[in-house]
Amino acid sequence: MAEKQPFMVRFVKMIAVLLVLLTALIVFIYTPFYSKSILFLLNHFVPIEVNMVAAQSQQIAALSEHDDLEPGSNLWIARQAYLKVLQEAAQREDAVGLNLIEARYKILEKQLQNKEDEEEADDTASSDPKISDQHIDEVASEPEALQEVARLNDADTQLLMQKYTQFLTTYPVKVNDKDPVSQQVSQDLRQANTVRDEQKADASKPSAIVVLGGGLTFDRTTKRIIVNSYTRLRLEKTLEIEQQNSLPIVLSGVEAPYMQIWLKDHGVDAKLLENRSMNTCENSRFSSLLLQKKGGAPKIILVTDEYHMPRTRRLFAQNGIATVPVDAPMPTQLTRWKPALTNYDHSRRANYELLATIRDVVFGTNDCREVP
């Protein structure tokens, strides 16, 4: 019968084995294989199915960088009718009619805006401003602004479109026949053509480029706050994408104003800023709300680093937006196989995203505000 080893010998052996395993784990963390393993798990097991209920708010897919109207509102529907009538007049080469339509639209817009202002000031019933008994029903007959983004083929929206179209084509106003087409009309015509092209476009194609901020830093040389290396690399990747895809760019995060400055310094003007979000959940939620308000984007090109991408795609999917991932590089490069200090940057990012994803899936996103 084998003699039983003393307790201290067994204890020392156990400690030695644990130290060997711990050393092996530490070495593994400093190899490129650790972060790649975590990334494999994230890419293959994080669900990114689009929430179809939330997706309804993005289905118009007529994204505009310029308009700031609430989709589905009376002013928004009037704008769509105006662009439609304007385009039809341009196709007829009716130069006089273009300025006439613009004048009518300004009257319609003003009266609808007055109606909205009155409703905000006093919820009680008030007399409605008349547009014209001859050309259009009173605004009082219009339904309340839709709770969700209105589709242009909805019955109520179609009725309003018909009323506004009639007003824009028949309301009596006077303009100078000799006046050239105004600069505003020319700009609106360009937007009308853009909206038409977007509505005819394949719905499976992205409607916007969304870039997530990765942080800011202080430049000791210029004494200014600037984007850090994570954000800069995402913006450099955005420049590459922008050359291949002429799409509106959404900059998301408190870093957005600094990101806009960086892009403008490199010849790109990003007009859509979401600068309220403080974390990834708010990035996705507030960016989705912005896209909805601007006309909808069922699918976007999403720019962030590869470790951040799976969790971010899941959150955008929950807000009804499908994503085409474009990975921005990390500030440090992985080695091919050997352990190195630079590899730890990747391992640290992988660990954080793994734990954050588990937290989001198991406990939800409790630190995410509902509105900006």
Secondary structure as the mmCIF struct_conf table of DSSP 4:
data_model
#
loop_
_struct_conf.conf_type_id
_struct_conf.id
_struct_conf.beg_label_comp_id
_struct_conf.beg_label_asym_id
_struct_conf.beg_label_seq_id
_struct_conf.end_label_comp_id
_struct_conf.end_label_asym_id
_struct_conf.end_label_seq_id
HELX_LH_PP_P HELX_LH_PP_P1 ALA A 2 PRO A 6
HELX_RH_AL_P HELX_RH_AL_P1 PHE A 7 ILE A 29
TURN_TY1_P TURN_TY1_P1 TYR A 30 TYR A 30
BEND BEND1 THR A 31 THR A 31
HELX_RH_AL_P HELX_RH_AL_P2 PRO A 32 PHE A 45
BEND BEND2 VAL A 46 VAL A 46
HELX_RH_AL_P HELX_RH_AL_P3 MET A 52 ALA A 55
HELX_RH_3T_P HELX_RH_3T_P1 GLN A 56 GLN A 58
TURN_TY1_P TURN_TY1_P2 GLN A 59 ILE A 60
BEND BEND3 GLU A 65 HIS A 66
HELX_LH_PP_P HELX_LH_PP_P2 LEU A 69 GLU A 70
TURN_TY1_P TURN_TY1_P3 PRO A 71 GLY A 72
BEND BEND4 SER A 73 SER A 73
HELX_RH_AL_P HELX_RH_AL_P4 ASN A 74 GLN A 91
TURN_TY1_P TURN_TY1_P4 ARG A 92 GLU A 93
HELX_RH_AL_P HELX_RH_AL_P5 ALA A 95 ALA A 121
BEND BEND5 THR A 124 THR A 124
HELX_LH_PP_P HELX_LH_PP_P3 SER A 127 LYS A 130
BEND BEND6 ILE A 131 ILE A 131
STRN STRN1 SER A 132 SER A 132
TURN_TY1_P TURN_TY1_P5 ASP A 133 HIS A 135
STRN STRN2 ILE A 136 ILE A 136
HELX_RH_3T_P HELX_RH_3T_P2 VAL A 139 SER A 141
BEND BEND7 GLU A 142 GLU A 142
HELX_LH_PP_P HELX_LH_PP_P4 PRO A 143 LEU A 146
BEND BEND8 GLN A 147 GLU A 148
HELX_LH_PP_P HELX_LH_PP_P5 VAL A 149 ARG A 151
TURN_TY1_P TURN_TY1_P6 LEU A 152 ASN A 153
BEND BEND9 ASP A 154 ASP A 154
HELX_RH_AL_P HELX_RH_AL_P6 ALA A 155 THR A 170
TURN_TY1_P TURN_TY1_P7 ASP A 177 LYS A 178
BEND BEND10 ASP A 179 ASP A 179
HELX_LH_PP_P HELX_LH_PP_P6 PRO A 180 SER A 182
HELX_RH_AL_P HELX_RH_AL_P7 GLN A 183 LYS A 200
BEND BEND11 ALA A 201 ALA A 201
TURN_TY1_P TURN_TY1_P8 ALA A 203 SER A 204
BEND BEND12 LYS A 205 LYS A 205
STRN STRN3 ALA A 208 LEU A 212
STRN STRN4 LEU A 216 ASP A 219
TURN_TY1_P TURN_TY1_P9 ARG A 220 LYS A 223
STRN STRN5 ARG A 224 VAL A 227
HELX_RH_AL_P HELX_RH_AL_P8 SER A 229 GLN A 244
STRN STRN6 ILE A 249 SER A 252
BEND BEND13 GLY A 253 GLY A 253
TURN_TY1_P TURN_TY1_P10 VAL A 254 GLU A 255
HELX_RH_AL_P HELX_RH_AL_P9 ALA A 256 ASP A 265
TURN_TY1_P TURN_TY1_P11 HIS A 266 GLY A 267
STRN STRN7 LEU A 272 GLU A 274
BEND BEND14 ASN A 279 ASN A 279
HELX_RH_AL_P HELX_RH_AL_P10 THR A 280 LYS A 293
TURN_TY1_P TURN_TY1_P12 LYS A 294 GLY A 295
BEND BEND15 PRO A 298 PRO A 298
STRN STRN8 LYS A 299 ASP A 305
TURN_TY1_P TURN_TY1_P13 GLU A 306 HIS A 308
HELX_RH_AL_P HELX_RH_AL_P11 MET A 309 GLN A 318
TURN_TY1_P TURN_TY1_P14 ASN A 319 GLY A 320
STRN STRN9 ALA A 322 ALA A 328
HELX_LH_PP_P HELX_LH_PP_P7 PRO A 329 MET A 330
BEND BEND16 PRO A 331 THR A 332
HELX_LH_PP_P HELX_LH_PP_P8 GLN A 333 THR A 335
BEND BEND17 ARG A 336 LYS A 338
HELX_RH_AL_P HELX_RH_AL_P12 LEU A 341 PHE A 363
TURN_TY1_P TURN_TY1_P15 ASN A 366 ASP A 367
BEND BEND18 GLU A 370 GLU A 370
#
